[in-house]
Amino acid sequence: MNHKAIYALYSNVVCVDDTAGAMDKDGNKVEIDLAAVAAWVDPDAYKYQRAAEYPSIVDQLDLMYHGGMDAWKAAIQAVKDKYPKG
């Protein structure tokens, strides 16, 4: 169950349990549309994708030393282009 999507789509949900479901502040079960939850796209997804694909700091420093700032900027920009904001 995508907890982040449920919290984003249902402002009245204060607790999500994979077994019990989504609950409001009074402990009442909130019915959720699983299709809407599945279709929800995390607006921060690009951040996680970029972080996973950027070269390590050690590799970035090595690239700067051997290739200069232009090579480093090109490597970083390639990742940014692959995973644009929004």
Buried (B, 14 or more C-beta within 10 A) or exposed (E): EBBEBBBBBBEEBBBBEEEEBBBBEEEEEBEBEEEEBEEBEEEEEBEEEBEEEBBEEEEBEEBBEEEEEEEBEEBBEEBEEEBEEE
